[in-house]
């Protein structure tokens, strides 16, 4: 795991609600480099980790829009949020990750690699994984691997 940046940012949670967060840009080294943005409240301890997995043809911004941000909403509630760019998407593409050959690359490669690093980094025994569309399918399939 490689940290690309760490900063404290003021960002919108919902219209009229702005909060301060600790933001880290992380590179998870798995079969392909995977870009992850971690957010948590600026003060206090974080609750359980939450991993957000975007849908087909999207990137992490599916969960982080300018006016409303699920990433920031969960972080504001106290969760330790990890917003993933699957291989070939968003920040992962910038890091040099090739596009997947199929969903199996996400299911057997990306999600397990991110989950392993998140649990190691946080020391938590488990994490919530939330997926949108293809991300939901991949998250459920990855959970069934063991």
N, CA, C and O atoms as a GROMACS GRO file, in nm:
protein
  584
    1UNK      N    1   0.085  -0.116   0.000
    1UNK     CA    2   0.000   0.000   0.000
    1UNK      C    3   0.090   0.123   0.000
    1UNK      O    4   0.189   0.130   0.072
    2UNK      N    5   0.053   0.218  -0.081
    2UNK     CA    6   0.130   0.341  -0.091
    2UNK      C    7   0.036   0.460  -0.072
    2UNK      O    8  -0.072   0.464  -0.132
    3UNK      N    9   0.076   0.555   0.011
    3UNK     CA   10  -0.002   0.676   0.033
    3UNK      C   11   0.047   0.783  -0.064
    3UNK      O   12   0.166   0.815  -0.067
    4UNK      N   13  -0.045   0.839  -0.142
    4UNK     CA   14  -0.010   0.945  -0.238
    4UNK      C   15  -0.029   1.083  -0.177
    4UNK      O   16   0.045   1.175  -0.210
    5UNK      N   17  -0.128   1.098  -0.090
    5UNK     CA   18  -0.148   1.227  -0.024
    5UNK      C   19  -0.232   1.210   0.101
    5UNK      O   20  -0.311   1.116   0.113
    6UNK      N   21  -0.213   1.302   0.193
    6UNK     CA   22  -0.292   1.310   0.315
    6UNK      C   23  -0.322   1.456   0.339
    6UNK      O   24  -0.231   1.539   0.337
    7UNK      N   25  -0.449   1.488   0.362
    7UNK     CA   26  -0.485   1.628   0.386
    7UNK      C   27  -0.615   1.635   0.465
    7UNK      O   28  -0.689   1.537   0.475
    8UNK      N   29  -0.641   1.751   0.520
    8UNK     CA   30  -0.768   1.780   0.585
    8UNK      C   31  -0.845   1.872   0.492
    8UNK      O   32  -0.794   1.975   0.448
    9UNK      N   33  -0.970   1.834   0.463
    9UNK     CA   34  -1.049   1.909   0.366
    9UNK      C   35  -1.186   1.942   0.422
    9UNK      O   36  -1.243   1.865   0.499
   10UNK      N   37  -1.240   2.057   0.382
   10UNK     CA   38  -1.378   2.094   0.413
   10UNK      C   39  -1.460   2.062   0.289
   10UNK      O   40  -1.434   2.116   0.182
   11UNK      N   41  -1.559   1.972   0.304
   11UNK     CA   42  -1.640   1.932   0.188
   11UNK      C   43  -1.787   1.923   0.225
   11UNK      O   44  -1.824   1.907   0.341
   12UNK      N   45  -1.869   1.933   0.121
   12UNK     CA   46  -2.013   1.929   0.137
   12UNK      C   47  -2.058   1.785   0.162
   12UNK      O   48  -2.010   1.691   0.098
   13UNK      N   49  -2.150   1.769   0.256
   13UNK     CA   50  -2.214   1.641   0.283
   13UNK      C   51  -2.349   1.640   0.210
   13UNK      O   52  -2.378   1.548   0.133
   14UNK      N   53  -2.429   1.741   0.236
   14UNK     CA   54  -2.557   1.765   0.169
   14UNK      C   55  -2.567   1.917   0.151
   14UNK      O   56  -2.487   1.990   0.209
   15UNK      N   57  -2.663   1.965   0.072
   15UNK     CA   58  -2.675   2.110   0.058
   15UNK      C   59  -2.685   2.180   0.194
   15UNK      O   60  -2.770   2.144   0.276
   16UNK      N   61  -2.600   2.276   0.218
   16UNK     CA   62  -2.600   2.352   0.342
   16UNK      C   63  -2.522   2.287   0.456
   16UNK      O   64  -2.514   2.345   0.564
   17UNK      N   65  -2.466   2.171   0.436
   17UNK     CA   66  -2.393   2.100   0.542
   17UNK      C   67  -2.251   2.070   0.495
   17UNK      O   68  -2.229   1.983   0.411
   18UNK      N   69  -2.156   2.143   0.550
   18UNK     CA   70  -2.014   2.124   0.516
   18UNK      C   71  -1.942   2.077   0.642
   18UNK      O   72  -1.965   2.130   0.751
   19UNK      N   73  -1.856   1.979   0.627
   19UNK     CA   74  -1.780   1.922   0.739
   19UNK      C   75  -1.633   1.908   0.701
   19UNK      O   76  -1.597   1.908   0.584
   20UNK      N   77  -1.550   1.895   0.804
   20UNK     CA   78  -1.407   1.873   0.784
   20UNK      C   79  -1.378   1.723   0.791
   20UNK      O   80  -1.428   1.652   0.878
   21UNK      N   81  -1.296   1.675   0.696
   21UNK     CA   82  -1.261   1.534   0.688
   21UNK      C   83  -1.110   1.517   0.671
   21UNK      O   84  -1.041   1.603   0.618
   22UNK      N   85  -1.062   1.402   0.719
   22UNK     CA   86  -0.926   1.359   0.686
   22UNK      C   87  -0.937   1.278   0.558
   22UNK      O   88  -1.013   1.182   0.551
   23UNK      N   89  -0.861   1.317   0.458
   23UNK     CA   90  -0.867   1.251   0.327
   23UNK      C   91  -0.728   1.197   0.293
   23UNK      O   92  -0.628   1.268   0.304
   24UNK      N   93  -0.725   1.071   0.252
   24UNK     CA   94  -0.599   1.008   0.210
   24UNK      C   95  -0.622   0.944   0.074
   24UNK      O   96  -0.724   0.879   0.051
   25UNK      N   97  -0.527   0.963  -0.016
   25UNK     CA   98  -0.531   0.896  -0.145
   25UNK      C   99  -0.431   0.781  -0.136
   25UNK      O  100  -0.312   0.801  -0.111
   26UNK      N  101  -0.483   0.660  -0.156
   26UNK     CA  102  -0.405   0.539  -0.133
   26UNK      C  103  -0.397   0.458  -0.262
   26UNK      O  104  -0.494   0.451  -0.338
   27UNK      N  105  -0.283   0.397  -0.285
   27UNK     CA  106  -0.268   0.301  -0.394
   27UNK      C  107  -0.257   0.162  -0.332
   27UNK      O  108  -0.164   0.133  -0.258
   28UNK      N  109  -0.354   0.077  -0.364
   28UNK     CA  110  -0.350  -0.062  -0.317
   28UNK      C  111  -0.283  -0.143  -0.425
   28UNK      O  112  -0.320  -0.138  -0.542
   29UNK      N  113  -0.184  -0.218  -0.385
   29UNK     CA  114  -0.111  -0.300  -0.482
   29UNK      C  115  -0.169  -0.440  -0.480
   29UNK      O  116  -0.148  -0.517  -0.386
   30UNK      N  117  -0.243  -0.472  -0.585
   30UNK     CA  118  -0.300  -0.604  -0.604
   30UNK      C  119  -0.253  -0.654  -0.739
   30UNK      O  120  -0.142  -0.623  -0.781
   31UNK      N  121  -0.336  -0.731  -0.807
   31UNK     CA  122  -0.299  -0.774  -0.942
   31UNK      C  123  -0.274  -0.653  -1.034
   31UNK      O  124  -0.189  -0.659  -1.123
   32UNK      N  125  -0.346  -0.546  -1.012
   32UNK     CA  126  -0.328  -0.417  -1.080
   32UNK      C  127  -0.333  -0.310  -0.971
   32UNK      O  128  -0.396  -0.331  -0.868
   33UNK      N  129  -0.268  -0.194  -0.993
   33UNK     CA  130  -0.278  -0.088  -0.892
   33UNK      C  131  -0.421  -0.035  -0.884
   33UNK      O  132  -0.485  -0.010  -0.987
   34UNK      N  133  -0.470  -0.018  -0.762
   34UNK     CA  134  -0.607   0.026  -0.742
   34UNK      C  135  -0.606   0.154  -0.661
   34UNK      O  136  -0.550   0.159  -0.551
   35UNK      N  137  -0.667   0.259  -0.714
   35UNK     CA  138  -0.676   0.386  -0.645
   35UNK      C  139  -0.793   0.387  -0.548
   35UNK      O  140  -0.904   0.348  -0.583
   36UNK      N  141  -0.767   0.432  -0.426
   36UNK     CA  142  -0.870   0.437  -0.322
   36UNK      C  143  -0.860   0.572  -0.251
   36UNK      O  144  -0.750   0.617  -0.219
   37UNK      N  145  -0.973   0.635  -0.227
   37UNK     CA  146  -0.976   0.758  -0.147
   37UNK      C  147  -1.041   0.723  -0.014
   37UNK      O  148  -1.155   0.676  -0.008
   38UNK      N  149  -0.966   0.746   0.094
   38UNK     CA  150  -1.015   0.720   0.229
   38UNK      C  151  -1.060   0.851   0.292
   38UNK      O  152  -0.988   0.951   0.286
   39UNK      N  153  -1.180   0.849   0.353
   39UNK     CA  154  -1.228   0.968   0.425
   39UNK      C  155  -1.284   0.926   0.559
   39UNK      O  156  -1.348   0.821   0.573
   40UNK      N  157  -1.259   1.011   0.659
   40UNK     CA  158  -1.316   0.992   0.792
   40UNK      C  159  -1.325   1.128   0.859
   40UNK      O  160  -1.264   1.225   0.814
   41UNK      N  161  -1.402   1.134   0.966
   41UNK     CA  162  -1.417   1.261   1.037
   41UNK      C  163  -1.281   1.314   1.078
   41UNK      O  164  -1.188   1.238   1.105
   42UNK      N  165  -1.270   1.444   1.082
   42UNK     CA  166  -1.145   1.508   1.121
   42UNK      C  167  -1.113   1.483   1.268
   42UNK      O  168  -0.996   1.478   1.306
   43UNK      N  169  -1.216   1.469   1.350
   43UNK     CA  170  -1.195   1.450   1.493
   43UNK      C  171  -1.262   1.322   1.538
   43UNK      O  172  -1.365   1.282   1.485
   44UNK      N  173  -1.203   1.257   1.636
   44UNK     CA  174  -1.261   1.137   1.694
   44UNK      C  175  -1.223   1.012   1.620
   44UNK      O  176  -1.165   1.015   1.511
   45UNK      N  177  -1.257   0.902   1.681
   45UNK     CA  178  -1.228   0.772   1.622
   45UNK      C  179  -1.334   0.734   1.520
   45UNK      O  180  -1.450   0.777   1.529
   46UNK      N  181  -1.294   0.655   1.423
   46UNK     CA  182  -1.388   0.609   1.321
   46UNK      C  183  -1.449   0.476   1.363
   46UNK      O  184  -1.387   0.396   1.433
   47UNK      N  185  -1.573   0.454   1.318
   47UNK     CA  186  -1.640   0.326   1.339
   47UNK      C  187  -1.587   0.227   1.235
   47UNK      O  188  -1.476   0.242   1.185
   48UNK      N  189  -1.665   0.129   1.203
   48UNK     CA  190  -1.628   0.024   1.109
   48UNK      C  191  -1.591   0.080   0.972
   48UNK      O  192  -1.645   0.183   0.930
   49UNK      N  193  -1.500   0.012   0.902
   49UNK     CA  194  -1.469   0.055   0.765
   49UNK      C  195  -1.581   0.019   0.668
   49UNK      O  196  -1.647  -0.084   0.682
   50UNK      N  197  -1.601   0.107   0.570
   50UNK     CA  198  -1.698   0.086   0.463
   50UNK      C  199  -1.624   0.102   0.331
   50UNK      O  200  -1.555   0.201   0.309
   51UNK      N  201  -1.639   0.004   0.243
   51UNK     CA  202  -1.577   0.007   0.111
   51UNK      C  203  -1.688   0.032   0.009
   51UNK      O  204  -1.786  -0.042   0.005
   52UNK      N  205  -1.672   0.136  -0.073
   52UNK     CA  206  -1.770   0.169  -0.176
   52UNK      C  207  -1.715   0.127  -0.313
   52UNK      O  208  -1.604   0.163  -0.350
   53UNK      N  209  -1.795   0.049  -0.387
   53UNK     CA  210  -1.754  -0.003  -0.518
   53UNK      C  211  -1.851   0.047  -0.624
   53UNK      O  212  -1.971   0.018  -0.619
   54UNK      N  213  -1.800   0.123  -0.720
   54UNK     CA  214  -1.885   0.184  -0.824
   54UNK      C  215  -1.934   0.083  -0.927
   54UNK      O  216  -1.890  -0.033  -0.930
   55UNK      N  217  -2.025   0.128  -1.012
   55UNK     CA  218  -2.083   0.044  -1.116
   55UNK      C  219  -2.006   0.049  -1.247
   55UNK      O  220  -1.903   0.115  -1.257
   56UNK      N  221  -2.057  -0.022  -1.346
   56UNK     CA  222  -1.996  -0.033  -1.479
   56UNK      C  223  -1.988   0.105  -1.544
   56UNK      O  224  -2.083   0.183  -1.541
   57UNK      N  225  -1.874   0.135  -1.603
   57UNK     CA  226  -1.856   0.261  -1.674
   57UNK      C  227  -1.848   0.383  -1.584
   57UNK      O  228  -1.859   0.496  -1.631
   58UNK      N  229  -1.830   0.362  -1.453
   58UNK     CA  230  -1.825   0.473  -1.359
   58UNK      C  231  -1.690   0.476  -1.290
   58UNK      O  232  -1.598   0.403  -1.327
   59UNK      N  233  -1.680   0.562  -1.192
   59UNK     CA  234  -1.562   0.567  -1.104
   59UNK      C  235  -1.610   0.609  -0.966
   59UNK      O  236  -1.730   0.611  -0.940
   60UNK      N  237  -1.517   0.642  -0.878
   60UNK     CA  238  -1.553   0.673  -0.739
   60UNK      C  239  -1.649   0.790  -0.726
   60UNK      O  240  -1.716   0.804  -0.624
   61UNK      N  241  -1.658   0.875  -0.827
   61UNK     CA  242  -1.748   0.990  -0.819
   61UNK      C  243  -1.895   0.951  -0.826
   61UNK      O  244  -1.982   1.037  -0.810
   62UNK      N  245  -1.926   0.823  -0.850
   62UNK     CA  246  -2.065   0.778  -0.841
   62UNK      C  247  -2.117   0.798  -0.699
   62UNK      O  248  -2.237   0.814  -0.678
   63UNK      N  249  -2.026   0.798  -0.601
   63UNK     CA  250  -2.063   0.813  -0.461
   63UNK      C  251  -2.028   0.952  -0.405
   63UNK      O  252  -2.052   0.979  -0.288
   64UNK      N  253  -1.971   1.038  -0.487
   64UNK     CA  254  -1.922   1.166  -0.436
   64UNK      C  255  -1.953   1.276  -0.538
   64UNK      O  256  -1.868   1.315  -0.618
   65UNK      N  257  -2.077   1.326  -0.534
   65UNK     CA  258  -2.122   1.430  -0.625
   65UNK      C  259  -2.102   1.567  -0.559
   65UNK      O  260  -2.089   1.575  -0.437
   66UNK      N  261  -2.099   1.674  -0.638
   66UNK     CA  262  -2.074   1.807  -0.579
   66UNK      C  263  -2.176   1.850  -0.473
   66UNK      O  264  -2.137   1.908  -0.372
   67UNK      N  265  -2.305   1.824  -0.494
   67UNK     CA  266  -2.407   1.870  -0.400
   67UNK      C  267  -2.440   1.771  -0.290
   67UNK      O  268  -2.480   1.810  -0.180
   68UNK      N  269  -2.422   1.643  -0.317
   68UNK     CA  270  -2.450   1.537  -0.219
   68UNK      C  271  -2.343   1.431  -0.233
   68UNK      O  272  -2.308   1.391  -0.344
   69UNK      N  273  -2.292   1.387  -0.121
   69UNK     CA  274  -2.186   1.288  -0.124
   69UNK      C  275  -2.215   1.176  -0.025
   69UNK      O  276  -2.217   1.198   0.096
   70UNK      N  277  -2.237   1.056  -0.076
   70UNK     CA  278  -2.256   0.941   0.012
   70UNK      C  279  -2.127   0.914   0.088
   70UNK      O  280  -2.130   0.875   0.205
   71UNK      N  281  -2.013   0.934   0.022
   71UNK     CA  282  -1.884   0.917   0.087
   71UNK      C  283  -1.876   1.006   0.210
   71UNK      O  284  -1.845   0.959   0.320
   72UNK      N  285  -1.903   1.134   0.193
   72UNK     CA  286  -1.896   1.228   0.304
   72UNK      C  287  -2.006   1.206   0.407
   72UNK      O  288  -1.984   1.226   0.526
   73UNK      N  289  -2.124   1.164   0.362
   73UNK     CA  290  -2.234   1.136   0.454
   73UNK      C  291  -2.195   1.024   0.550
   73UNK      O  292  -2.213   1.037   0.671
   74UNK      N  293  -2.141   0.915   0.497
   74UNK     CA  294  -2.099   0.803   0.581
   74UNK      C  295  -1.983   0.843   0.673
   74UNK      O  296  -1.981   0.805   0.790
   75UNK      N  297  -1.888   0.919   0.619
   75UNK     CA  298  -1.776   0.965   0.702
   75UNK      C  299  -1.826   1.057   0.813
   75UNK      O  300  -1.777   1.049   0.926
   76UNK      N  301  -1.922   1.143   0.782
   76UNK     CA  302  -1.978   1.233   0.882
   76UNK      C  303  -2.050   1.156   0.993
   76UNK      O  304  -2.056   1.202   1.107
   77UNK      N  305  -2.105   1.039   0.960
   77UNK     CA  306  -2.168   0.953   1.061
   77UNK      C  307  -2.066   0.880   1.147
   77UNK      O  308  -2.100   0.819   1.248
   78UNK      N  309  -1.939   0.888   1.106
   78UNK     CA  310  -1.833   0.826   1.185
   78UNK      C  311  -1.771   0.702   1.124
   78UNK      O  312  -1.685   0.640   1.186
   79UNK      N  313  -1.811   0.664   1.003
   79UNK     CA  314  -1.752   0.548   0.939
   79UNK      C  315  -1.618   0.584   0.875
   79UNK      O  316  -1.594   0.700   0.840
   80UNK      N  317  -1.533   0.486   0.860
   80UNK     CA  318  -1.403   0.499   0.792
   80UNK      C  319  -1.427   0.454   0.649
   80UNK      O  320  -1.434   0.334   0.622
   81UNK      N  321  -1.440   0.548   0.556
   81UNK     CA  322  -1.489   0.520   0.421
   81UNK      C  323  -1.374   0.509   0.321
   81UNK      O  324  -1.285   0.594   0.316
   82UNK      N  325  -1.378   0.401   0.241
   82UNK     CA  326  -1.279   0.376   0.137
   82UNK      C  327  -1.354   0.369   0.004
   82UNK      O  328  -1.426   0.273  -0.022
   83UNK      N  329  -1.336   0.472  -0.080
   83UNK     CA  330  -1.404   0.483  -0.208
   83UNK      C  331  -1.309   0.435  -0.317
   83UNK      O  332  -1.204   0.496  -0.340
   84UNK      N  333  -1.345   0.326  -0.384
   84UNK     CA  334  -1.256   0.253  -0.475
   84UNK      C  335  -1.279   0.292  -0.620
   84UNK      O  336  -1.392   0.313  -0.663
   85UNK      N  337  -1.169   0.303  -0.695
   85UNK     CA  338  -1.173   0.307  -0.841
   85UNK      C  339  -1.125   0.171  -0.888
   85UNK      O  340  -1.006   0.140  -0.876
   86UNK      N  341  -1.215   0.088  -0.941
   86UNK     CA  342  -1.175  -0.044  -0.989
   86UNK      C  343  -1.072  -0.031  -1.100
   86UNK      O  344  -1.059   0.075  -1.162
   87UNK      N  345  -0.998  -0.138  -1.125
   87UNK     CA  346  -0.891  -0.133  -1.226
   87UNK      C  347  -0.942  -0.076  -1.359
   87UNK      O  348  -1.051  -0.110  -1.405
   88UNK      N  349  -0.860   0.009  -1.418
   88UNK     CA  350  -0.894   0.071  -1.545
   88UNK      C  351  -0.989   0.189  -1.536
   88UNK      O  352  -1.024   0.247  -1.639
   89UNK      N  353  -1.031   0.226  -1.416
   89UNK     CA  354  -1.126   0.337  -1.397
   89UNK      C  355  -1.062   0.445  -1.312
   89UNK      O  356  -0.984   0.416  -1.222
   90UNK      N  357  -1.097   0.571  -1.339
   90UNK     CA  358  -1.056   0.684  -1.255
   90UNK      C  359  -0.910   0.684  -1.218
   90UNK      O  360  -0.822   0.673  -1.304
   91UNK      N  361  -0.883   0.698  -1.089
   91UNK     CA  362  -0.747   0.707  -1.037
   91UNK      C  363  -0.667   0.580  -1.066
   91UNK      O  364  -0.545   0.587  -1.085
   92UNK      N  365  -0.733   0.464  -1.069
   92UNK     CA  366  -0.662   0.338  -1.097
   92UNK      C  367  -0.603   0.340  -1.238
   92UNK      O  368  -0.491   0.293  -1.259
   93UNK      N  369  -0.678   0.394  -1.334
   93UNK     CA  370  -0.626   0.406  -1.471
   93UNK      C  371  -0.505   0.499  -1.473
   93UNK      O  372  -0.406   0.472  -1.542
   94UNK      N  373  -0.512   0.608  -1.396
   94UNK     CA  374  -0.400   0.702  -1.387
   94UNK      C  375  -0.277   0.636  -1.328
   94UNK      O  376  -0.164   0.670  -1.365
   95UNK      N  377  -0.298   0.541  -1.237
   95UNK     CA  378  -0.186   0.468  -1.175
   95UNK      C  379  -0.129   0.359  -1.266
   95UNK      O  380  -0.029   0.296  -1.233
   96UNK      N  381  -0.193   0.337  -1.382
   96UNK     CA  382  -0.141   0.240  -1.478
   96UNK      C  383  -0.216   0.109  -1.485
   96UNK      O  384  -0.172   0.017  -1.554
   97UNK      N  385  -0.329   0.096  -1.415
   97UNK     CA  386  -0.405  -0.028  -1.418
   97UNK      C  387  -0.471  -0.047  -1.554
   97UNK      O  388  -0.529   0.046  -1.610
   98UNK      N  389  -0.461  -0.167  -1.606
   98UNK     CA  390  -0.527  -0.202  -1.731
   98UNK      C  391  -0.675  -0.227  -1.704
   98UNK      O  392  -0.712  -0.260  -1.592
   99UNK      N  393  -0.758  -0.211  -1.806
   99UNK     CA  394  -0.899  -0.245  -1.791
   99UNK      C  395  -0.912  -0.395  -1.767
   99UNK      O  396  -0.825  -0.472  -1.807
  100UNK      N  397  -1.019  -0.434  -1.703
  100UNK     CA  398  -1.040  -0.576  -1.673
  100UNK      C  399  -1.076  -0.653  -1.800
  100UNK      O  400  -1.125  -0.596  -1.898
  101UNK      N  401  -1.050  -0.782  -1.795
  101UNK     CA  402  -1.091  -0.871  -1.905
  101UNK      C  403  -1.232  -0.922  -1.880
  101UNK      O  404  -1.294  -0.982  -1.969
  102UNK      N  405  -1.284  -0.897  -1.760
  102UNK     CA  406  -1.419  -0.940  -1.723
  102UNK      C  407  -1.441  -0.917  -1.575
  102UNK      O  408  -1.348  -0.879  -1.503
  103UNK      N  409  -1.562  -0.940  -1.528
  103UNK     CA  410  -1.594  -0.913  -1.389
  103UNK      C  411  -1.514  -1.000  -1.293
  103UNK      O  412  -1.496  -0.963  -1.177
  104UNK      N  413  -1.466  -1.114  -1.339
  104UNK     CA  414  -1.387  -1.202  -1.253
  104UNK      C  415  -1.261  -1.131  -1.201
  104UNK      O  416  -1.216  -1.159  -1.090
  105UNK      N  417  -1.205  -1.039  -1.281
  105UNK     CA  418  -1.088  -0.963  -1.235
  105UNK      C  419  -1.122  -0.878  -1.113
  105UNK      O  420  -1.041  -0.865  -1.022
  106UNK      N  421  -1.242  -0.821  -1.111
  106UNK     CA  422  -1.286  -0.742  -0.996
  106UNK      C  423  -1.316  -0.832  -0.876
  106UNK      O  424  -1.279  -0.803  -0.762
  107UNK      N  425  -1.386  -0.943  -0.905
  107UNK     CA  426  -1.432  -1.033  -0.799
  107UNK      C  427  -1.317  -1.104  -0.729
  107UNK      O  428  -1.314  -1.112  -0.606
  108UNK      N  429  -1.223  -1.156  -0.806
  108UNK     CA  430  -1.112  -1.235  -0.749
  108UNK      C  431  -0.985  -1.154  -0.726
  108UNK      O  432  -0.895  -1.199  -0.655
  109UNK      N  433  -0.978  -1.036  -0.785
  109UNK     CA  434  -0.857  -0.955  -0.773
  109UNK      C  435  -0.874  -0.827  -0.694
  109UNK      O  436  -0.819  -0.813  -0.585
  110UNK      N  437  -0.950  -0.734  -0.750
  110UNK     CA  438  -0.959  -0.599  -0.693
  110UNK      C  439  -1.024  -0.594  -0.555
  110UNK      O  440  -0.967  -0.540  -0.460
  111UNK      N  441  -1.143  -0.650  -0.543
  111UNK     CA  442  -1.216  -0.639  -0.416
  111UNK      C  443  -1.142  -0.712  -0.303
  111UNK      O  444  -1.129  -0.655  -0.195
  112UNK      N  445  -1.094  -0.836  -0.323
  112UNK     CA  446  -1.018  -0.900  -0.215
  112UNK      C  447  -0.890  -0.824  -0.178
  112UNK      O  448  -0.854  -0.818  -0.061
  113UNK      N  449  -0.821  -0.766  -0.277
  113UNK     CA  450  -0.699  -0.690  -0.248
  113UNK      C  451  -0.732  -0.567  -0.164
  113UNK      O  452  -0.662  -0.537  -0.067
  114UNK      N  453  -0.838  -0.495  -0.201
  114UNK     CA  454  -0.877  -0.376  -0.125
  114UNK      C  455  -0.923  -0.415   0.015
  114UNK      O  456  -0.883  -0.352   0.113
  115UNK      N  457  -1.005  -0.518   0.026
  115UNK     CA  458  -1.054  -0.562   0.156
  115UNK      C  459  -0.938  -0.600   0.248
  115UNK      O  460  -0.935  -0.562   0.365
  116UNK      N  461  -0.843  -0.675   0.195
  116UNK     CA  462  -0.727  -0.716   0.275
  116UNK      C  463  -0.650  -0.594   0.326
  116UNK      O  464  -0.613  -0.590   0.443
  117UNK      N  465  -0.626  -0.497   0.240
  117UNK     CA  466  -0.551  -0.377   0.280
  117UNK      C  467  -0.629  -0.292   0.379
  117UNK      O  468  -0.571  -0.237   0.473
  118UNK      N  469  -0.760  -0.280   0.358
  118UNK     CA  470  -0.843  -0.202   0.450
  118UNK      C  471  -0.842  -0.264   0.589
  118UNK      O  472  -0.826  -0.192   0.688
  119UNK      N  473  -0.858  -0.394   0.597
  119UNK     CA  474  -0.858  -0.461   0.728
  119UNK      C  475  -0.722  -0.450   0.795
  119UNK      O  476  -0.714  -0.432   0.917
  120UNK      N  477  -0.615  -0.460   0.718
  120UNK     CA  478  -0.480  -0.444   0.773
  120UNK      C  479  -0.459  -0.302   0.823
  120UNK      O  480  -0.406  -0.282   0.933
  121UNK      N  481  -0.499  -0.205   0.744
  121UNK     CA  482  -0.480  -0.063   0.779
  121UNK      C  483  -0.561  -0.022   0.901
  121UNK      O  484  -0.511   0.050   0.987
  122UNK      N  485  -0.686  -0.067   0.910
  122UNK     CA  486  -0.773  -0.024   1.018
  122UNK      C  487  -0.765  -0.114   1.141
  122UNK      O  488  -0.799  -0.071   1.251
  123UNK      N  489  -0.722  -0.237   1.123
  123UNK     CA  490  -0.720  -0.332   1.234
  123UNK      C  491  -0.858  -0.389   1.264
  123UNK      O  492  -0.875  -0.460   1.363
  124UNK      N  493  -0.956  -0.358   1.180
  124UNK     CA  494  -1.092  -0.408   1.199
  124UNK      C  495  -1.101  -0.555   1.159
  124UNK      O  496  -1.029  -0.599   1.069
  125UNK      N  497  -1.189  -0.632   1.224
  125UNK     CA  498  -1.203  -0.773   1.188
  125UNK      C  499  -1.284  -0.794   1.059
  125UNK      O  500  -1.274  -0.899   0.996
  126UNK      N  501  -1.365  -0.694   1.021
  126UNK     CA  502  -1.446  -0.703   0.900
  126UNK      C  503  -1.484  -0.562   0.854
  126UNK      O  504  -1.466  -0.465   0.927
  127UNK      N  505  -1.536  -0.555   0.733
  127UNK     CA  506  -1.577  -0.427   0.676
  127UNK      C  507  -1.710  -0.443   0.603
  127UNK      O  508  -1.745  -0.552   0.559
  128UNK      N  509  -1.783  -0.334   0.593
  128UNK     CA  510  -1.902  -0.331   0.509
  128UNK      C  511  -1.856  -0.304   0.366
  128UNK      O  512  -1.765  -0.223   0.344
  129UNK      N  513  -1.917  -0.370   0.269
  129UNK     CA  514  -1.888  -0.343   0.128
  129UNK      C  515  -2.019  -0.307   0.061
  129UNK      O  516  -2.114  -0.386   0.062
  130UNK      N  517  -2.025  -0.187   0.004
  130UNK     CA  518  -2.146  -0.138  -0.062
  130UNK      C  519  -2.113  -0.116  -0.209
  130UNK      O  520  -2.017  -0.047  -0.242
  131UNK      N  521  -2.193  -0.176  -0.296
  131UNK     CA  522  -2.170  -0.161  -0.439
  131UNK      C  523  -2.291  -0.108  -0.509
  131UNK      O  524  -2.405  -0.132  -0.469
  132UNK      N  525  -2.266  -0.034  -0.616
  132UNK     CA  526  -2.373   0.018  -0.701
  132UNK      C  527  -2.368  -0.060  -0.833
  132UNK      O  528  -2.263  -0.067  -0.897
  133UNK      N  529  -2.480  -0.116  -0.873
  133UNK     CA  530  -2.492  -0.185  -1.001
  133UNK      C  531  -2.387  -0.297  -1.010
  133UNK      O  532  -2.389  -0.390  -0.929
  134UNK      N  533  -2.296  -0.290  -1.107
  134UNK     CA  534  -2.192  -0.392  -1.122
  134UNK      C  535  -2.110  -0.405  -0.993
  134UNK      O  536  -2.067  -0.515  -0.959
  135UNK      N  537  -2.090  -0.296  -0.923
  135UNK     CA  538  -2.015  -0.301  -0.796
  135UNK      C  539  -2.086  -0.386  -0.692
  135UNK      O  540  -2.020  -0.454  -0.614
  136UNK      N  541  -2.218  -0.383  -0.691
  136UNK     CA  542  -2.296  -0.466  -0.599
  136UNK      C  543  -2.283  -0.613  -0.634
  136UNK      O  544  -2.267  -0.697  -0.545
  137UNK      N  545  -2.290  -0.645  -0.762
  137UNK     CA  546  -2.274  -0.783  -0.806
  137UNK      C  547  -2.136  -0.836  -0.769
  137UNK      O  548  -2.123  -0.947  -0.718
  138UNK      N  549  -2.033  -0.755  -0.794
  138UNK     CA  550  -1.895  -0.796  -0.764
  138UNK      C  551  -1.873  -0.810  -0.614
  138UNK      O  552  -1.805  -0.903  -0.571
  139UNK      N  553  -1.929  -0.720  -0.534
  139UNK     CA  554  -1.914  -0.727  -0.390
  139UNK      C  555  -1.979  -0.855  -0.335
  139UNK      O  556  -1.921  -0.923  -0.251
  140UNK      N  557  -2.100  -0.887  -0.383
  140UNK     CA  558  -2.168  -1.008  -0.336
  140UNK      C  559  -2.093  -1.133  -0.380
  140UNK      O  560  -2.081  -1.228  -0.302
  141UNK      N  561  -2.044  -1.135  -0.501
  141UNK     CA  562  -1.970  -1.252  -0.551
  141UNK      C  563  -1.838  -1.269  -0.476
  141UNK      O  564  -1.799  -1.381  -0.444
  142UNK      N  565  -1.770  -1.158  -0.448
  142UNK     CA  566  -1.642  -1.164  -0.373
  142UNK      C  567  -1.666  -1.215  -0.231
  142UNK      O  568  -1.583  -1.288  -0.176
  143UNK      N  569  -1.779  -1.176  -0.171
  143UNK     CA  570  -1.811  -1.221  -0.035
  143UNK      C  571  -1.834  -1.371  -0.029
  143UNK      O  572  -1.813  -1.434   0.075
  144UNK      N  573  -1.878  -1.429  -0.140
  144UNK     CA  574  -1.908  -1.573  -0.145
  144UNK      C  575  -1.785  -1.659  -0.176
  144UNK      O  576  -1.796  -1.781  -0.181
  145UNK      N  577  -1.669  -1.597  -0.197
  145UNK     CA  578  -1.550  -1.673  -0.238
  145UNK      C  579  -1.500  -1.770  -0.132
  145UNK      O  580  -1.457  -1.880  -0.166
  146UNK      N  581  -1.505  -1.732  -0.005
  146UNK     CA  582  -1.451  -1.820   0.098
  146UNK      C  583  -1.542  -1.935   0.115
  146UNK      O  584  -1.516  -2.023   0.197
   0.00000   0.00000   0.00000
